[in-house]
Amino acid sequence: MASPITRRRAICIMAAAAGLPLLDLRGRAEAAVAAVTWRGRALGAPATLILNLESQADAAGLVDRVVAGLRGWRGCSVCTSAIPRSPS
């Protein structure tokens, strides 16, 4: 037997439906610049940070600041540094 829809799920569905008219479905959206991606471990778990800002330099700087903040946490290691990723 199917479980009843909870109030939280109903609100989530209604919010998603309310936002549908805001989508531009005529064409495929593409990023103006490539995203900056960082992959590593944070607090002992695999972590990925993907930033897509207008400036790749700003995104890379922000990723570097986040990684510097994470280095102080136990269990955090950097697998790779911020790398540009081509838009897909």
PDB file of N, CA, C and O in Angstrom, chain B, residues numbered from 101:
ATOM      1  N   MET B 101       0.831  -1.167   0.000  1.00  0.00           N
ATOM      2  CA  MET B 101       0.000   0.000   0.000  1.00  0.00           C
ATOM      3  C   MET B 101       0.885   1.242   0.000  1.00  0.00           C
ATOM      4  O   MET B 101       1.860   1.314   0.748  1.00  0.00           O
ATOM      5  N   ALA B 102       0.558   2.186  -0.809  1.00  0.00           N
ATOM      6  CA  ALA B 102       1.355   3.400  -0.928  1.00  0.00           C
ATOM      7  C   ALA B 102       1.159   4.290   0.297  1.00  0.00           C
ATOM      8  O   ALA B 102       0.057   4.399   0.836  1.00  0.00           O
ATOM      9  N   SER B 103       2.251   4.920   0.722  1.00  0.00           N
ATOM     10  CA  SER B 103       2.149   5.821   1.875  1.00  0.00           C
ATOM     11  C   SER B 103       1.564   7.161   1.434  1.00  0.00           C
ATOM     12  O   SER B 103       1.775   7.584   0.297  1.00  0.00           O
ATOM     13  N   PRO B 104       0.835   7.827   2.317  1.00  0.00           N
ATOM     14  CA  PRO B 104       0.233   9.114   1.943  1.00  0.00           C
ATOM     15  C   PRO B 104       1.309  10.177   1.731  1.00  0.00           C
ATOM     16  O   PRO B 104       2.406  10.089   2.284  1.00  0.00           O
ATOM     17  N   ILE B 105       0.980  11.165   0.934  1.00  0.00           N
ATOM     18  CA  ILE B 105       1.919  12.262   0.669  1.00  0.00           C
ATOM     19  C   ILE B 105       1.976  13.154   1.908  1.00  0.00           C
ATOM     20  O   ILE B 105       0.949  13.605   2.414  1.00  0.00           O
ATOM     21  N   THR B 106       3.186  13.396   2.380  1.00  0.00           N
ATOM     22  CA  THR B 106       3.350  14.255   3.552  1.00  0.00           C
ATOM     23  C   THR B 106       3.172  15.717   3.164  1.00  0.00           C
ATOM     24  O   THR B 106       3.237  16.073   1.988  1.00  0.00           O
ATOM     25  N   ARG B 107       2.949  16.551   4.163  1.00  0.00           N
ATOM     26  CA  ARG B 107       2.786  17.981   3.908  1.00  0.00           C
ATOM     27  C   ARG B 107       4.054  18.572   3.289  1.00  0.00           C
ATOM     28  O   ARG B 107       3.979  19.400   2.380  1.00  0.00           O
ATOM     29  N   ARG B 108       5.211  18.145   3.783  1.00  0.00           N
ATOM     30  CA  ARG B 108       6.486  18.650   3.262  1.00  0.00           C
ATOM     31  C   ARG B 108       6.654  18.295   1.786  1.00  0.00           C
ATOM     32  O   ARG B 108       7.089  19.124   0.986  1.00  0.00           O
ATOM     33  N   ARG B 109       6.304  17.054   1.431  1.00  0.00           N
ATOM     34  CA  ARG B 109       6.421  16.630   0.024  1.00  0.00           C
ATOM     35  C   ARG B 109       5.440  17.396  -0.862  1.00  0.00           C
ATOM     36  O   ARG B 109       5.789  17.789  -1.975  1.00  0.00           O
ATOM     37  N   ALA B 110       4.213  17.611  -0.377  1.00  0.00           N
ATOM     38  CA  ALA B 110       3.216  18.355  -1.153  1.00  0.00           C
ATOM     39  C   ALA B 110       3.687  19.787  -1.403  1.00  0.00           C
ATOM     40  O   ALA B 110       3.526  20.306  -2.508  1.00  0.00           O
ATOM     41  N   ILE B 111       4.266  20.429  -0.388  1.00  0.00           N
ATOM     42  CA  ILE B 111       4.779  21.796  -0.556  1.00  0.00           C
ATOM     43  C   ILE B 111       5.913  21.808  -1.566  1.00  0.00           C
ATOM     44  O   ILE B 111       6.001  22.716  -2.392  1.00  0.00           O
ATOM     45  N   CYS B 112       6.779  20.810  -1.506  1.00  0.00           N
ATOM     46  CA  CYS B 112       7.904  20.719  -2.444  1.00  0.00           C
ATOM     47  C   CYS B 112       7.402  20.559  -3.881  1.00  0.00           C
ATOM     48  O   CYS B 112       7.918  21.203  -4.794  1.00  0.00           O
ATOM     49  N   ILE B 113       6.411  19.715  -4.079  1.00  0.00           N
ATOM     50  CA  ILE B 113       5.852  19.501  -5.422  1.00  0.00           C
ATOM     51  C   ILE B 113       5.190  20.770  -5.942  1.00  0.00           C
ATOM     52  O   ILE B 113       5.348  21.125  -7.110  1.00  0.00           O
ATOM     53  N   MET B 114       4.440  21.460  -5.062  1.00  0.00           N
ATOM     54  CA  MET B 114       3.770  22.699  -5.483  1.00  0.00           C
ATOM     55  C   MET B 114       4.786  23.795  -5.810  1.00  0.00           C
ATOM     56  O   MET B 114       4.593  24.560  -6.755  1.00  0.00           O
ATOM     57  N   ALA B 115       5.863  23.870  -5.034  1.00  0.00           N
ATOM     58  CA  ALA B 115       6.897  24.873  -5.299  1.00  0.00           C
ATOM     59  C   ALA B 115       7.566  24.607  -6.643  1.00  0.00           C
ATOM     60  O   ALA B 115       7.818  25.536  -7.409  1.00  0.00           O
ATOM     61  N   ALA B 116       7.852  23.342  -6.927  1.00  0.00           N
ATOM     62  CA  ALA B 116       8.465  22.992  -8.207  1.00  0.00           C
ATOM     63  C   ALA B 116       7.522  23.325  -9.362  1.00  0.00           C
ATOM     64  O   ALA B 116       7.954  23.857 -10.385  1.00  0.00           O
ATOM     65  N   ALA B 117       6.241  23.015  -9.199  1.00  0.00           N
ATOM     66  CA  ALA B 117       5.266  23.304 -10.250  1.00  0.00           C
ATOM     67  C   ALA B 117       5.104  24.810 -10.452  1.00  0.00           C
ATOM     68  O   ALA B 117       4.925  25.272 -11.579  1.00  0.00           O
ATOM     69  N   ALA B 118       5.168  25.573  -9.360  1.00  0.00           N
ATOM     70  CA  ALA B 118       5.024  27.034  -9.465  1.00  0.00           C
ATOM     71  C   ALA B 118       6.199  27.654 -10.217  1.00  0.00           C
ATOM     72  O   ALA B 118       6.043  28.699 -10.848  1.00  0.00           O
ATOM     73  N   GLY B 119       7.362  27.030 -10.158  1.00  0.00           N
ATOM     74  CA  GLY B 119       8.539  27.562 -10.828  1.00  0.00           C
ATOM     75  C   GLY B 119       8.662  27.177 -12.286  1.00  0.00           C
ATOM     76  O   GLY B 119       9.515  27.718 -12.989  1.00  0.00           O
ATOM     77  N   LEU B 120       7.837  26.258 -12.766  1.00  0.00           N
ATOM     78  CA  LEU B 120       7.936  25.814 -14.167  1.00  0.00           C
ATOM     79  C   LEU B 120       7.807  26.945 -15.183  1.00  0.00           C
ATOM     80  O   LEU B 120       8.540  26.927 -16.172  1.00  0.00           O
ATOM     81  N   PRO B 121       6.923  27.927 -15.006  1.00  0.00           N
ATOM     82  CA  PRO B 121       6.837  29.003 -16.002  1.00  0.00           C
ATOM     83  C   PRO B 121       8.113  29.852 -16.103  1.00  0.00           C
ATOM     84  O   PRO B 121       8.309  30.560 -17.091  1.00  0.00           O
ATOM     85  N   LEU B 122       8.971  29.782 -15.093  1.00  0.00           N
ATOM     86  CA  LEU B 122      10.202  30.561 -15.118  1.00  0.00           C
ATOM     87  C   LEU B 122      11.277  29.937 -16.010  1.00  0.00           C
ATOM     88  O   LEU B 122      12.246  30.603 -16.373  1.00  0.00           O
ATOM     89  N   LEU B 123      11.111  28.680 -16.356  1.00  0.00           N
ATOM     90  CA  LEU B 123      12.095  27.992 -17.194  1.00  0.00           C
ATOM     91  C   LEU B 123      11.955  28.415 -18.645  1.00  0.00           C
ATOM     92  O   LEU B 123      10.849  28.535 -19.171  1.00  0.00           O
ATOM     93  N   ASP B 124      13.095  28.637 -19.279  1.00  0.00           N
ATOM     94  CA  ASP B 124      13.101  28.933 -20.705  1.00  0.00           C
ATOM     95  C   ASP B 124      13.376  27.625 -21.433  1.00  0.00           C
ATOM     96  O   ASP B 124      14.525  27.194 -21.526  1.00  0.00           O
ATOM     97  N   LEU B 125      12.341  27.002 -21.942  1.00  0.00           N
ATOM     98  CA  LEU B 125      12.470  25.691 -22.554  1.00  0.00           C
ATOM     99  C   LEU B 125      12.685  25.742 -24.063  1.00  0.00           C
ATOM    100  O   LEU B 125      12.661  24.710 -24.734  1.00  0.00           O
ATOM    101  N   ARG B 126      12.895  26.951 -24.596  1.00  0.00           N
ATOM    102  CA  ARG B 126      13.068  27.075 -26.054  1.00  0.00           C
ATOM    103  C   ARG B 126      14.434  26.631 -26.524  1.00  0.00           C
ATOM    104  O   ARG B 126      14.570  26.126 -27.638  1.00  0.00           O
ATOM    105  N   GLY B 127      15.437  26.806 -25.704  1.00  0.00           N
ATOM    106  CA  GLY B 127      16.788  26.441 -26.126  1.00  0.00           C
ATOM    107  C   GLY B 127      17.584  25.906 -24.954  1.00  0.00           C
ATOM    108  O   GLY B 127      17.145  25.965 -23.806  1.00  0.00           O
ATOM    109  N   ARG B 128      18.747  25.390 -25.255  1.00  0.00           N
ATOM    110  CA  ARG B 128      19.602  24.825 -24.225  1.00  0.00           C
ATOM    111  C   ARG B 128      20.485  25.924 -23.654  1.00  0.00           C
ATOM    112  O   ARG B 128      21.149  26.645 -24.400  1.00  0.00           O
ATOM    113  N   ALA B 129      20.494  26.051 -22.354  1.00  0.00           N
ATOM    114  CA  ALA B 129      21.335  27.054 -21.699  1.00  0.00           C
ATOM    115  C   ALA B 129      22.773  26.553 -21.637  1.00  0.00           C
ATOM    116  O   ALA B 129      23.011  25.370 -21.394  1.00  0.00           O
ATOM    117  N   GLU B 130      23.718  27.441 -21.855  1.00  0.00           N
ATOM    118  CA  GLU B 130      25.123  27.084 -21.774  1.00  0.00           C
ATOM    119  C   GLU B 130      25.861  28.131 -20.967  1.00  0.00           C
ATOM    120  O   GLU B 130      25.534  29.316 -21.015  1.00  0.00           O
ATOM    121  N   ALA B 131      26.848  27.687 -20.233  1.00  0.00           N
ATOM    122  CA  ALA B 131      27.641  28.586 -19.404  1.00  0.00           C
ATOM    123  C   ALA B 131      28.551  29.430 -20.287  1.00  0.00           C
ATOM    124  O   ALA B 131      29.061  28.959 -21.303  1.00  0.00           O
ATOM    125  N   ALA B 132      28.746  30.687 -19.883  1.00  0.00           N
ATOM    126  CA  ALA B 132      29.612  31.581 -20.644  1.00  0.00           C
ATOM    127  C   ALA B 132      31.084  31.218 -20.449  1.00  0.00           C
ATOM    128  O   ALA B 132      31.887  31.375 -21.368  1.00  0.00           O
ATOM    129  N   VAL B 133      31.438  30.738 -19.269  1.00  0.00           N
ATOM    130  CA  VAL B 133      32.810  30.318 -18.979  1.00  0.00           C
ATOM    131  C   VAL B 133      32.772  28.926 -18.376  1.00  0.00           C
ATOM    132  O   VAL B 133      31.740  28.477 -17.876  1.00  0.00           O
ATOM    133  N   ALA B 134      33.906  28.253 -18.430  1.00  0.00           N
ATOM    134  CA  ALA B 134      33.996  26.905 -17.867  1.00  0.00           C
ATOM    135  C   ALA B 134      33.934  26.972 -16.348  1.00  0.00           C
ATOM    136  O   ALA B 134      34.413  27.928 -15.738  1.00  0.00           O
ATOM    137  N   ALA B 135      33.344  25.958 -15.749  1.00  0.00           N
ATOM    138  CA  ALA B 135      33.253  25.881 -14.295  1.00  0.00           C
ATOM    139  C   ALA B 135      34.616  25.537 -13.704  1.00  0.00           C
ATOM    140  O   ALA B 135      35.456  24.931 -14.370  1.00  0.00           O
ATOM    141  N   VAL B 136      34.828  25.926 -12.456  1.00  0.00           N
ATOM    142  CA  VAL B 136      36.035  25.562 -11.721  1.00  0.00           C
ATOM    143  C   VAL B 136      35.624  24.466 -10.740  1.00  0.00           C
ATOM    144  O   VAL B 136      34.676  24.627  -9.972  1.00  0.00           O
ATOM    145  N   THR B 137      36.354  23.345 -10.778  1.00  0.00           N
ATOM    146  CA  THR B 137      36.003  22.189  -9.970  1.00  0.00           C
ATOM    147  C   THR B 137      37.135  21.856  -9.012  1.00  0.00           C
ATOM    148  O   THR B 137      38.308  21.891  -9.383  1.00  0.00           O
ATOM    149  N   TRP B 138      36.772  21.530  -7.771  1.00  0.00           N
ATOM    150  CA  TRP B 138      37.729  21.028  -6.787  1.00  0.00           C
ATOM    151  C   TRP B 138      37.203  19.697  -6.289  1.00  0.00           C
ATOM    152  O   TRP B 138      36.025  19.559  -5.959  1.00  0.00           O
ATOM    153  N   ARG B 139      38.092  18.720  -6.238  1.00  0.00           N
ATOM    154  CA  ARG B 139      37.741  17.413  -5.687  1.00  0.00           C
ATOM    155  C   ARG B 139      38.739  17.083  -4.603  1.00  0.00           C
ATOM    156  O   ARG B 139      39.941  17.294  -4.764  1.00  0.00           O
ATOM    157  N   GLY B 140      38.247  16.572  -3.516  1.00  0.00           N
ATOM    158  CA  GLY B 140      39.118  16.205  -2.405  1.00  0.00           C
ATOM    159  C   GLY B 140      38.329  15.480  -1.344  1.00  0.00           C
ATOM    160  O   GLY B 140      37.270  14.912  -1.614  1.00  0.00           O
ATOM    161  N   ARG B 141      38.851  15.503  -0.139  1.00  0.00           N
ATOM    162  CA  ARG B 141      38.161  14.904   0.995  1.00  0.00           C
ATOM    163  C   ARG B 141      37.970  15.985   2.039  1.00  0.00           C
ATOM    164  O   ARG B 141      38.897  16.734   2.347  1.00  0.00           O
ATOM    165  N   ALA B 142      36.770  16.065   2.578  1.00  0.00           N
ATOM    166  CA  ALA B 142      36.464  17.017   3.633  1.00  0.00           C
ATOM    167  C   ALA B 142      35.791  16.266   4.765  1.00  0.00           C
ATOM    168  O   ALA B 142      34.791  15.579   4.557  1.00  0.00           O
ATOM    169  N   LEU B 143      36.340  16.398   5.963  1.00  0.00           N
ATOM    170  CA  LEU B 143      35.807  15.714   7.138  1.00  0.00           C
ATOM    171  C   LEU B 143      35.704  14.205   6.918  1.00  0.00           C
ATOM    172  O   LEU B 143      34.778  13.556   7.403  1.00  0.00           O
ATOM    173  N   GLY B 144      36.670  13.661   6.178  1.00  0.00           N
ATOM    174  CA  GLY B 144      36.746  12.218   5.978  1.00  0.00           C
ATOM    175  C   GLY B 144      35.895  11.658   4.859  1.00  0.00           C
ATOM    176  O   GLY B 144      35.892  10.446   4.642  1.00  0.00           O
ATOM    177  N   ALA B 145      35.172  12.501   4.143  1.00  0.00           N
ATOM    178  CA  ALA B 145      34.298  12.027   3.071  1.00  0.00           C
ATOM    179  C   ALA B 145      34.703  12.664   1.748  1.00  0.00           C
ATOM    180  O   ALA B 145      35.211  13.785   1.737  1.00  0.00           O
ATOM    181  N   PRO B 146      34.488  11.964   0.625  1.00  0.00           N
ATOM    182  CA  PRO B 146      34.769  12.578  -0.672  1.00  0.00           C
ATOM    183  C   PRO B 146      33.915  13.829  -0.848  1.00  0.00           C
ATOM    184  O   PRO B 146      32.735  13.844  -0.500  1.00  0.00           O
ATOM    185  N   ALA B 147      34.530  14.874  -1.394  1.00  0.00           N
ATOM    186  CA  ALA B 147      33.809  16.140  -1.573  1.00  0.00           C
ATOM    187  C   ALA B 147      34.124  16.722  -2.939  1.00  0.00           C
ATOM    188  O   ALA B 147      35.226  16.548  -3.459  1.00  0.00           O
ATOM    189  N   THR B 148      33.161  17.408  -3.514  1.00  0.00           N
ATOM    190  CA  THR B 148      33.330  18.095  -4.793  1.00  0.00           C
ATOM    191  C   THR B 148      32.718  19.473  -4.664  1.00  0.00           C
ATOM    192  O   THR B 148      31.616  19.629  -4.139  1.00  0.00           O
ATOM    193  N   LEU B 149      33.441  20.471  -5.146  1.00  0.00           N
ATOM    194  CA  LEU B 149      32.948  21.846  -5.165  1.00  0.00           C
ATOM    195  C   LEU B 149      33.038  22.329  -6.604  1.00  0.00           C
ATOM    196  O   LEU B 149      34.123  22.345  -7.185  1.00  0.00           O
ATOM    197  N   ILE B 150      31.911  22.723  -7.184  1.00  0.00           N
ATOM    198  CA  ILE B 150      31.857  23.200  -8.559  1.00  0.00           C
ATOM    199  C   ILE B 150      31.316  24.628  -8.542  1.00  0.00           C
ATOM    200  O   ILE B 150      30.192  24.860  -8.097  1.00  0.00           O
ATOM    201  N   LEU B 151      32.105  25.579  -9.021  1.00  0.00           N
ATOM    202  CA  LEU B 151      31.678  26.973  -9.084  1.00  0.00           C
ATOM    203  C   LEU B 151      31.673  27.440 -10.527  1.00  0.00           C
ATOM    204  O   LEU B 151      32.615  27.185 -11.277  1.00  0.00           O
ATOM    205  N   ASN B 152      30.616  28.118 -10.906  1.00  0.00           N
ATOM    206  CA  ASN B 152      30.499  28.658 -12.252  1.00  0.00           C
ATOM    207  C   ASN B 152      30.195  30.147 -12.114  1.00  0.00           C
ATOM    208  O   ASN B 152      29.034  30.556 -12.107  1.00  0.00           O
ATOM    209  N   LEU B 153      31.240  30.942 -12.005  1.00  0.00           N
ATOM    210  CA  LEU B 153      31.104  32.388 -11.867  1.00  0.00           C
ATOM    211  C   LEU B 153      31.454  33.053 -13.190  1.00  0.00           C
ATOM    212  O   LEU B 153      31.952  32.403 -14.109  1.00  0.00           O
ATOM    213  N   GLU B 154      31.192  34.349 -13.279  1.00  0.00           N
ATOM    214  CA  GLU B 154      31.520  35.078 -14.511  1.00  0.00           C
ATOM    215  C   GLU B 154      33.011  35.099 -14.778  1.00  0.00           C
ATOM    216  O   GLU B 154      33.430  35.125 -15.935  1.00  0.00           O
ATOM    217  N   SER B 155      33.819  35.089 -13.732  1.00  0.00           N
ATOM    218  CA  SER B 155      35.266  35.112 -13.871  1.00  0.00           C
ATOM    219  C   SER B 155      35.851  33.819 -13.300  1.00  0.00           C
ATOM    220  O   SER B 155      35.617  33.481 -12.140  1.00  0.00           O
ATOM    221  N   GLN B 156      36.615  33.101 -14.129  1.00  0.00           N
ATOM    222  CA  GLN B 156      37.262  31.881 -13.636  1.00  0.00           C
ATOM    223  C   GLN B 156      38.274  32.206 -12.551  1.00  0.00           C
ATOM    224  O   GLN B 156      38.474  31.405 -11.638  1.00  0.00           O
ATOM    225  N   ALA B 157      38.913  33.361 -12.632  1.00  0.00           N
ATOM    226  CA  ALA B 157      39.889  33.749 -11.616  1.00  0.00           C
ATOM    227  C   ALA B 157      39.198  33.939 -10.266  1.00  0.00           C
ATOM    228  O   ALA B 157      39.724  33.518  -9.235  1.00  0.00           O
ATOM    229  N   ASP B 158      38.011  34.575 -10.268  1.00  0.00           N
ATOM    230  CA  ASP B 158      37.261  34.753  -9.023  1.00  0.00           C
ATOM    231  C   ASP B 158      36.846  33.402  -8.448  1.00  0.00           C
ATOM    232  O   ASP B 158      36.940  33.180  -7.241  1.00  0.00           O
ATOM    233  N   ALA B 159      36.387  32.500  -9.316  1.00  0.00           N
ATOM    234  CA  ALA B 159      35.965  31.171  -8.868  1.00  0.00           C
ATOM    235  C   ALA B 159      37.143  30.399  -8.283  1.00  0.00           C
ATOM    236  O   ALA B 159      37.016  29.772  -7.231  1.00  0.00           O
ATOM    237  N   ALA B 160      38.289  30.442  -8.962  1.00  0.00           N
ATOM    238  CA  ALA B 160      39.474  29.738  -8.471  1.00  0.00           C
ATOM    239  C   ALA B 160      39.932  30.326  -7.138  1.00  0.00           C
ATOM    240  O   ALA B 160      40.346  29.585  -6.246  1.00  0.00           O
ATOM    241  N   GLY B 161      39.862  31.651  -6.994  1.00  0.00           N
ATOM    242  CA  GLY B 161      40.236  32.293  -5.738  1.00  0.00           C
ATOM    243  C   GLY B 161      39.314  31.872  -4.603  1.00  0.00           C
ATOM    244  O   GLY B 161      39.774  31.632  -3.487  1.00  0.00           O
ATOM    245  N   LEU B 162      38.023  31.782  -4.879  1.00  0.00           N
ATOM    246  CA  LEU B 162      37.058  31.358  -3.872  1.00  0.00           C
ATOM    247  C   LEU B 162      37.284  29.902  -3.477  1.00  0.00           C
ATOM    248  O   LEU B 162      37.208  29.557  -2.298  1.00  0.00           O
ATOM    249  N   VAL B 163      37.559  29.054  -4.457  1.00  0.00           N
ATOM    250  CA  VAL B 163      37.854  27.651  -4.163  1.00  0.00           C
ATOM    251  C   VAL B 163      39.105  27.562  -3.297  1.00  0.00           C
ATOM    252  O   VAL B 163      39.138  26.782  -2.346  1.00  0.00           O
ATOM    253  N   ASP B 164      40.135  28.347  -3.608  1.00  0.00           N
ATOM    254  CA  ASP B 164      41.355  28.338  -2.812  1.00  0.00           C
ATOM    255  C   ASP B 164      41.080  28.759  -1.367  1.00  0.00           C
ATOM    256  O   ASP B 164      41.659  28.200  -0.435  1.00  0.00           O
ATOM    257  N   ARG B 165      40.201  29.742  -1.181  1.00  0.00           N
ATOM    258  CA  ARG B 165      39.844  30.190   0.172  1.00  0.00           C
ATOM    259  C   ARG B 165      39.110  29.087   0.935  1.00  0.00           C
ATOM    260  O   ARG B 165      39.364  28.871   2.119  1.00  0.00           O
ATOM    261  N   VAL B 166      38.204  28.395   0.256  1.00  0.00           N
ATOM    262  CA  VAL B 166      37.472  27.303   0.901  1.00  0.00           C
ATOM    263  C   VAL B 166      38.429  26.177   1.277  1.00  0.00           C
ATOM    264  O   VAL B 166      38.354  25.644   2.385  1.00  0.00           O
ATOM    265  N   VAL B 167      39.327  25.810   0.365  1.00  0.00           N
ATOM    266  CA  VAL B 167      40.285  24.738   0.631  1.00  0.00           C
ATOM    267  C   VAL B 167      41.199  25.129   1.791  1.00  0.00           C
ATOM    268  O   VAL B 167      41.511  24.295   2.640  1.00  0.00           O
ATOM    269  N   ALA B 168      41.627  26.386   1.834  1.00  0.00           N
ATOM    270  CA  ALA B 168      42.471  26.846   2.935  1.00  0.00           C
ATOM    271  C   ALA B 168      41.727  26.731   4.262  1.00  0.00           C
ATOM    272  O   ALA B 168      42.319  26.367   5.278  1.00  0.00           O
ATOM    273  N   GLY B 169      40.442  27.037   4.255  1.00  0.00           N
ATOM    274  CA  GLY B 169      39.645  26.893   5.467  1.00  0.00           C
ATOM    275  C   GLY B 169      39.478  25.441   5.875  1.00  0.00           C
ATOM    276  O   GLY B 169      39.454  25.126   7.065  1.00  0.00           O
ATOM    277  N   LEU B 170      39.362  24.550   4.889  1.00  0.00           N
ATOM    278  CA  LEU B 170      39.186  23.123   5.177  1.00  0.00           C
ATOM    279  C   LEU B 170      40.455  22.478   5.708  1.00  0.00           C
ATOM    280  O   LEU B 170      40.391  21.502   6.455  1.00  0.00           O
ATOM    281  N   ARG B 171      41.612  23.018   5.328  1.00  0.00           N
ATOM    282  CA  ARG B 171      42.874  22.396   5.748  1.00  0.00           C
ATOM    283  C   ARG B 171      42.989  22.341   7.271  1.00  0.00           C
ATOM    284  O   ARG B 171      43.673  21.466   7.802  1.00  0.00           O
ATOM    285  N   GLY B 172      42.345  23.241   7.968  1.00  0.00           N
ATOM    286  CA  GLY B 172      42.401  23.241   9.427  1.00  0.00           C
ATOM    287  C   GLY B 172      41.558  22.148  10.066  1.00  0.00           C
ATOM    288  O   GLY B 172      41.736  21.842  11.244  1.00  0.00           O
ATOM    289  N   TRP B 173      40.642  21.555   9.307  1.00  0.00           N
ATOM    290  CA  TRP B 173      39.772  20.516   9.841  1.00  0.00           C
ATOM    291  C   TRP B 173      40.463  19.172   9.790  1.00  0.00           C
ATOM    292  O   TRP B 173      41.183  18.869   8.838  1.00  0.00           O
ATOM    293  N   ARG B 174      40.246  18.368  10.812  1.00  0.00           N
ATOM    294  CA  ARG B 174      40.809  17.019  10.852  1.00  0.00           C
ATOM    295  C   ARG B 174      40.140  16.155   9.781  1.00  0.00           C
ATOM    296  O   ARG B 174      38.925  16.224   9.599  1.00  0.00           O
ATOM    297  N   GLY B 175      40.911  15.358   9.087  1.00  0.00           N
ATOM    298  CA  GLY B 175      40.361  14.446   8.087  1.00  0.00           C
ATOM    299  C   GLY B 175      40.211  15.068   6.708  1.00  0.00           C
ATOM    300  O   GLY B 175      39.589  14.467   5.833  1.00  0.00           O
ATOM    301  N   CYS B 176      40.763  16.253   6.490  1.00  0.00           N
ATOM    302  CA  CYS B 176      40.627  16.915   5.196  1.00  0.00           C
ATOM    303  C   CYS B 176      41.948  16.841   4.448  1.00  0.00           C
ATOM    304  O   CYS B 176      42.993  17.220   4.976  1.00  0.00           O
ATOM    305  N   SER B 177      41.895  16.359   3.232  1.00  0.00           N
ATOM    306  CA  SER B 177      43.077  16.344   2.381  1.00  0.00           C
ATOM    307  C   SER B 177      42.653  16.751   0.982  1.00  0.00           C
ATOM    308  O   SER B 177      41.507  16.544   0.584  1.00  0.00           O
ATOM    309  N   VAL B 178      43.570  17.322   0.254  1.00  0.00           N
ATOM    310  CA  VAL B 178      43.273  17.795  -1.094  1.00  0.00           C
ATOM    311  C   VAL B 178      43.751  16.774  -2.096  1.00  0.00           C
ATOM    312  O   VAL B 178      44.939  16.454  -2.144  1.00  0.00           O
ATOM    313  N   CYS B 179      42.819  16.248  -2.913  1.00  0.00           N
ATOM    314  CA  CYS B 179      43.193  15.301  -3.963  1.00  0.00           C
ATOM    315  C   CYS B 179      43.679  16.036  -5.204  1.00  0.00           C
ATOM    316  O   CYS B 179      44.673  15.649  -5.818  1.00  0.00           O
ATOM    317  N   THR B 180      42.975  17.087  -5.562  1.00  0.00           N
ATOM    318  CA  THR B 180      43.372  17.904  -6.703  1.00  0.00           C
ATOM    319  C   THR B 180      43.100  19.353  -6.348  1.00  0.00           C
ATOM    320  O   THR B 180      42.308  19.641  -5.451  1.00  0.00           O
ATOM    321  N   SER B 181      43.748  20.253  -7.040  1.00  0.00           N
ATOM    322  CA  SER B 181      43.486  21.669  -6.820  1.00  0.00           C
ATOM    323  C   SER B 181      42.353  22.108  -7.735  1.00  0.00           C
ATOM    324  O   SER B 181      41.778  21.289  -8.453  1.00  0.00           O
ATOM    325  N   ALA B 182      42.031  23.396  -7.711  1.00  0.00           N
ATOM    326  CA  ALA B 182      40.969  23.919  -8.569  1.00  0.00           C
ATOM    327  C   ALA B 182      41.391  23.753 -10.024  1.00  0.00           C
ATOM    328  O   ALA B 182      42.459  24.216 -10.425  1.00  0.00           O
ATOM    329  N   ILE B 183      40.561  23.100 -10.798  1.00  0.00           N
ATOM    330  CA  ILE B 183      40.860  22.875 -12.211  1.00  0.00           C
ATOM    331  C   ILE B 183      39.702  23.364 -13.052  1.00  0.00           C
ATOM    332  O   ILE B 183      38.546  23.163 -12.680  1.00  0.00           O
ATOM    333  N   PRO B 184      39.984  24.008 -14.188  1.00  0.00           N
ATOM    334  CA  PRO B 184      38.885  24.419 -15.060  1.00  0.00           C
ATOM    335  C   PRO B 184      38.217  23.207 -15.672  1.00  0.00           C
ATOM    336  O   PRO B 184      38.876  22.209 -15.965  1.00  0.00           O
ATOM    337  N   ARG B 185      36.929  23.289 -15.862  1.00  0.00           N
ATOM    338  CA  ARG B 185      36.167  22.203 -16.460  1.00  0.00           C
ATOM    339  C   ARG B 185      35.397  22.773 -17.628  1.00  0.00           C
ATOM    340  O   ARG B 185      34.770  23.826 -17.514  1.00  0.00           O
ATOM    341  N   SER B 186      35.443  22.090 -18.735  1.00  0.00           N
ATOM    342  CA  SER B 186      34.735  22.600 -19.911  1.00  0.00           C
ATOM    343  C   SER B 186      33.245  22.515 -19.695  1.00  0.00           C
ATOM    344  O   SER B 186      32.767  21.568 -19.070  1.00  0.00           O
ATOM    345  N   PRO B 187      32.488  23.493 -20.203  1.00  0.00           N
ATOM    346  CA  PRO B 187      31.042  23.413 -20.039  1.00  0.00           C
ATOM    347  C   PRO B 187      30.476  22.221 -20.793  1.00  0.00           C
ATOM    348  O   PRO B 187      30.910  21.916 -21.904  1.00  0.00           O
ATOM    349  N   SER B 188      29.497  21.542 -20.179  1.00  0.00           N
ATOM    350  CA  SER B 188      28.935  20.367 -20.834  1.00  0.00           C
ATOM    351  C   SER B 188      27.523  20.619 -21.290  1.00  0.00           C
ATOM    352  O   SER B 188      26.892  19.732 -21.865  1.00  0.00           O
TER     353      SER B 188
END
